[in-house]
Amino acid sequence: MIHLPQLDANSDEPIYRQLHARIKASIRDGSLAPGERIPPTRELAGLLGLNRTTVAAAYELLEAEGLIRGHVGRGSFVAGPNDPGPAASGAMEWEDRFVANRAPDPPVPVAAPGTDLISFTSARPAAELFPLTEFRNACREVIDGPEAVEILQLGSPLGYAPLRAYLQGQKRPDEDLLITNGCQQALDLLQRLFTRQGDCVLVEDPIYPGLRNVFAHAGVRIVGVPVGPDGLDVEALPRLIARERPRLIVVTPSFQNPTGATMPLAARQALLRIARENRLVVVENDIYAELRYQGAELPSLKQMDDSGDTIQMKSFSKLAFPGLRVGWVTGPRPVIGRLAELKQWTDLHSDQLSQAVLLRFAQSGSLESHRQRMVEAGRARLHAVLSACERYLPQGARFTRPQGGMNLWVRLPDPLDASELLPKAQRAGMSFLPGRYFAVSRQEPGALRLSFAGLPPEQIETGLAILGRVCQEELTAARAAQSAGLAPVIV
């Protein structure tokens, strides 16, 4: 029988690795006997207060090492002496061949289409708002057009020239632009160009895990700058710069992910001044700025930077059709030239058909019409999530109040732990991302992200009602245990 292992959420070792090590030790010392059935991933996840994919990742390692065997329809069992291991069966021992580190904790999966789970886990646009008729028209016009053959040939690593010209607009003479496969590739290219193992990069804390992991995977030291109601804490920068000597800082000034916070004008000016005084490279992630639902627009760091040194990332992914993977980087010509070289070594160039279709979609006016619909829908969804948080979250909960974007940040009252609440919320019909997925150096057990832009107002209302009910049940149980003088039990 499996004994529930003790796992340390504050350890540098990912949770799935800890779980793998604990079960492996139980198999080695005989606590788990050959042929013994181990709990299904969903059951063990519920018992430990983990996400199912975390447990599945641990089981995959155990199976790859020949310690357990999965049988369709029956479950997983401890391997016996007669079970052929990978070497005996002639299979390659792949785990021994890999040199790349695994990613940190596997992300919480997005609810599959057709399920009843109300998922606040993914910061993506609402699929039901996609203007498919206009998109199909743009596809037909490109495919039937005279440049179709050229578009389907190999292209420049800088990107499809007509789209680059459209996006550059009134660019500075010393700047250039590179099309990438979304902002994630842009981050990867910037990491390769500017950092080496052991270098330091300043990022917001909490931060989007895809950004954090790009640098962490390369062995770069990541130092978090706290994020407050007004975004990045600019006053903390001089001390961190003097102490850490970072190579660059990556910042999302507008509707930051995961908090939704926006830096005011004075803070943006201060950031640029501090960066200029310390010769610090600024990378601006500006993918949410066009999704402003209320309040006055603010200029981007790129627009404010008279020196032209700020490197800016933008994308179509948060506005329309994230599956097309078209983003871009604007920066000084020497930077873009070197990024283009790195991109050519990586994948030659981004898909030209997607670029040409998005260009036609934009030139036809369909993109701007769609943006206006997105803003109108986003305004209603933001109002719905703020109102629902007010009504349903327990007393003592705090949450950000963004003016746009796709996310807001919740801090639940003690002793609630978002990671422990997640499986209970999922069983009740809703899902979210616990704060630990976004932490750099500050662990906030009670924090979680709600991504609201992809859900209609009525589902937002229902989902927050479920979360509020689960929170209240846990608070009631904790108070009862405290009154009885009992230590809280994690179930």
N, C-alpha and C positions, 0 to 999 in steps of 0.2 A: 504494500500500500504506500502511495506517495505521501510524504510529509511536506506540508507547505513550507517552502524555503523562505528564509529571511533575505529580502532584497533591499539594497540601499539606493534610494532615489537620488542621493547627493553624491554618489560615487562617480568618478570619471569614466568608469567602465559602463557601457550601455546595459540597460536592463536585460535585454534578450541574451547578452553574453553572460551576465550573472546567473540567469535562470538556466542556461545551458550548462554552466559549470556546476551548479548545485545538483541538477538531475544526473549529470555524468558521474559526480562523486557518489551519489546514492546507488548508481548501477555498479560502480567499481567496488564499493564496500559491501555489496550484497543486500542493501536495504531494499532495493528493487530487484526482484529475482527474474531470471530469464523466463520469458513467456508471460510475465505479468503485464496486464493492460494498464496503460497510463491514461489519465483523463483526456478527453477531447480538448482541442485548443479553446473552444468557446467556454467549456466548463471550468478549465483551469484559469482562464482569464478572469472569469467572474469571481472565483475564489480568491485570487490574488489582487483584484482591483486593477487589472491591466487591460490593455487593448488586445484583441484576439491576434492581430498581426505580430505583436511582440512575442507572444507565445509560439506562434507558427514559425517565426524566424529561429527561435531556440530549437524547436523540433526539427527544422530543416538541417541545422548543424549536427544534431544527434544522429539523424538518419544518414547524413553524408559520412559520418564517422563509423557507421555500422553498428551503433549502439541501440537503435530502435528500428523497427520495421513497421511501415504503414500498410494496412490491408483495406482495400476498397470495401466499404459497407460494414467493416468490423472495428476499425479504429487503429491505434498504434500500440505496439507491444515491445517490451524489452527483448532485444535479440538474444537468442539462445546459442549454445556452442555449435549447433548444426546449421545455423543460418549463414549462408554465404555472405561474407563481407565484400566490400568493393574490390579488394585485391583478389580474393578467391574467385570472384565471378568474372574477373578480367576487366572490370570497369576501371576507368581512370580515377585516381584519388584526387579529384579536382581541388579540394580545399587546400591540399598540400602544394598545389602548383600556383595558386594565386599569390600575387605580391601586393595587390591593391588592398587597402583596408576596407572593411565594410563601412557603409554609412552608419551614422548614429541611429538611435531607436527608429524602427520603421514607422512611417507616418500612419496616422489613423486613416483607413480607407474611406473614400467617398462612397456614399450610399449608391448602390447599383440601381440603374433605371428599373422602375417597376416595383421597387420596394416601398414599404410604408414608412420607412425611417425618414424623419424630418432632419436633414443634415445641414448644420451650420459650419461644416468643416472646411469647405473649399471657397477661396476668394476668386470667384469666376462669375462672368455675366450670366444672366438668366437666358437659358436656351430658347424659351418660348417667345422671347423678344427678338430673336434673330430675324432679319428681313430676308427670308429665303427667296422670295420671288425676285427682289432686286439683285440678290447675290447670284442667282442662276442666270439672270440677264447679263450680268457682268462677265460671268464665265463664258457664256455663248459668244459675246462680242469679242472677247480676247481670242478664243479658239478659232472663231471664224474670221478674225482679222488678218491683215497682210503680214504682221510680225510674228505669227504663231510659230513658224519654222525656226526663226531666230531665237524665240523664247525657249523653245524645247532643246536648243543646243547648249553646250557649256557656256558659262558666262564669266563675268569678272568677279573676283573675290570681294570687291567692294559692294557688289549688289547690282540690281537691274537699274541701268542708268536713268531711264525716265522716272522711276520711283524716287531715286536719290535726288534728282532735280526738283521733284515736287516737294519732298520733305525738307530740303535745304532752305528754300525760301530766300530770305534776305540774310544769308550767312555772312560771317566775316571773311575777308580774303585769306586769312591765315588758318581757317578751319576747314574740316572735311567731315564726311559722314560715311559710315559703314553699316550695311544691312546685316543683321545677324538672325540666327534661328531663335528668336525671342530674347528676352533679357537674361535668361539663364546662361545662354552661350556667351553673351556679352560679359557677364561676370567672370566666367571661366577664362575668357581671353584676357581680360584685365588682370586677373590673378597671375596668369602666366607671364604677362609682360612686366608687371611691377613688383612682384614679390618672389622671394625664395624661402626655402624652409628656414624657420627661425625668425623671419621678419615679423613685424607687428603691423596689424591693421586695426583701426578704430571703427567700430560699428555701433549701432544703436542697441540698447538692451532694455526690453526684449526686441528680438529681430526675427524676420522671416527666415526659417531654417534653411531654405535653399541657398540663401546668400551666405549664411554662416558656414554651411558645410562645404561650399566651394573652397574657401580658404583653409578650413580645418583639415580637409582631406589632403591639402598640399603641405601640411606641416607648418602653416603660418600661425603665429600667436594672435589670437583674437581677443581684443580688450573692449569691453562693453562700456559705452557712455550712457548713463541713465536717461530714460525717456519719461518726461512728465506730461502734464496737461498741454504744455506748449511745445511738445516735441523734444528733440535733442537738448540736453542740458548744456548749453554753450558755456556756462560759467565753469564747468568741470574740465573743459578742453585744455587750457594752458597747463594745468598741473599734469594731466595725462600725457600731453605731448612732451613736456620736459622729462617725465619719468620713463616713458615707453619708447620715444623716438620712432613713431609710426611711419610707415612708408606712404600710407594714404588713409583717407577716411571715406566711408561709404554712408550716405545719408539719404533718407526719403523725407523731404521737407513737407510734402503735402499728403495728408491722409495716410500716415505711416502704417505699415503692416508689421505687427498685429494691432496696434493700439488705436489707429484712426486719428492720431494727434497731428496737428499742423503747426509748423514753426511760424510765428509772426514775423513781420517785416524786419523789426529791429534785431531779432535773433538771427535771421538770414544774413543781415549786414555784418553782424558781429562774427559769425562763422567765417565769412569770406575774408574779413580783416585778419582774424587769427590765423587762418590758413596761409594768407599771403605773408604775414610776418614770420611764419615758421617754415615757409616753403613746403607746405604740405599739399599733396595732390588731393583734390576734392572730386569724388565720384557721386553724381546726383542721380538717384533713381526716381524718375519723374513719370511713372506709369499711371498714377491715379489722378493727376491734377485736373484732367478734363471731366472728372466725375464729381463736380462740385454741385451740391443741391441747394445750398443756402449760403449767405454771407458774400463778402466781396472777394473777387479774385486777387491772387497775389502773384507777382512775377516769380519765375523760377530762379534758382541760383545761377543758371546759365545766362539768363537775361540780365541779371544784376551784376555779373562779373565783368568789369571793364577790361580786365587783363585777357579774357578769353581762355584762361587756363582750366576752367571747370570742365570736366568730362561728364556728359549727360547721356543717360540711357532712357529710351522711350520705347513704346510697344503698342501694337494694335490689340494685344491679347485681352486687356481689361475692358476694352470698349466693344470689340466685335471679333468673333471667330478666333478664339484662342488656339484652336486646332491647326490653324495655318502657320503658326510659329514665325511671325514676322516682327522683328524688333529692329532698333537701330541705335548706334552710338554716334554722338557728335562731339568733336574735340579738336585740339590743335593738329595740324597736318602731320607732324612727325609721329604723333600718337596713333592716328588713324592708319597711317602707312604701315607701321609695325603691326598693328592689330590685323590688318588685311593680310600680311604675310603669315601670321599665326593661323588665321582662319583658312587660308589656302592650304596649309599643311594639314589642317584638321578635316575639312570637308569640301574643299575646292571653292564652293560658293553656296549661298542659300537658294532654295528652290525658286526659279524664276517665274514659274506659272503662278504660284501663290502671290508673288510680288506684283505681277502684271494684273491679276484679278483685283487685288486690293487697290491698286492705283486706279483702275477703271471704276471701281465701286466708289472711290473718293471723288474722282473727277466728275462723276455723274450727279453729285450732290446727295447720293444715298447715305454716305457715311455721316454727314452732318445731320441729316434728318434722323438717322438712327441714334446719333449721340443725343439729340434733343429728347427722343423717346426714352432713352436710357436714363437721362437726368430726371425726367418727369417720374418715371417708375422708381428710380432710386430715392427720390424725395419721399414718396409714399412709403417705401420700405424702411427708410431711416426713421421716419415718424413712427412707424409700427413697432420697430424694435426698441426705440427709446421708451415709448409708451408701455410696451409689454414688460420691459425691465423694471419700470417704475411700479407696475401693478404686481408682478409675480415674484421677483427676486426677494429673498428674505431680508428682514431688517438688518441693517449694518452692511449690506452689499454696496459696493461702489462701482461705477462704470463710466467710461469716457463718453463724451457727447460730440462725436465728429460732425462736421458740416458737409461731408461727402465721402467718397471712397466706397469700400466694401466691408469694413470690419470695425468692431468696437471691442474693447477690453473690459473684462469684468473681474473684480476682486471680491470673492465671497468672504463672509465673516468666519472667524475661527469657530470651531475647529474643522471646518469643511475643507476637504482636499479634492481638487478637481479631478485628479487621476483616479481616485477611489470612486468618485461619483459617476465617472463616464460609463462603465458597464451597466450601472443601474439605470442611467438615463437612456442608454441604448435599448435595454430591455423594455423600457417604458415607451419608446418610440421616437427619441430624438438623439442627436449626436452633436458634439462640439470638439474643439481641440484644447486640451489642458495646457496651462502656461509653460510646463516644462519643455514642450517642444520648441519654445521660442527663447528660452533662457540662454544668456551668455555667461554671466557670473552671478546674477541675482536670482535665486530660486524663490518663486512665489507659489507655494502649494495651492493656495486658494484662487489662483488666477486662471482665466480661460479666455479663448477668443471666440467670438460669435461673428461668422461671416454671413451677412444678411442679404447681400445684393442678389443672390440667385434664388431667393424664396419669395413667393407672393405674400402680401400682408397677412392673409388668413392663416397661412402655415407658420409664419413668424409668431403670431399670437398663440397658436396651439403649441408650438415647440417650447416657447418660454413658459407657458403654463405648466407643461410637463417638467421642465427644469426646476421651476419654483416648487412644485409638489415634491420632487425628489429631494431637493435641498431641505425642505421643511421636515420631511420624514427623518432625514439623517440628523438634523438638529434636535428633533424630539427624542430620538434614540440616544444621542450623546448626552442630553440633559438627564434622561432617565438613568443612564449608567452612572453619571456623576452623582446624582442624588442617592443612588444605592451604594456609592463608594466603590464602584467597580472600575477597573481599567477598561478603556474602550477596546472593543474587539473589531479587527478588520475582517470583513467578510466579503 
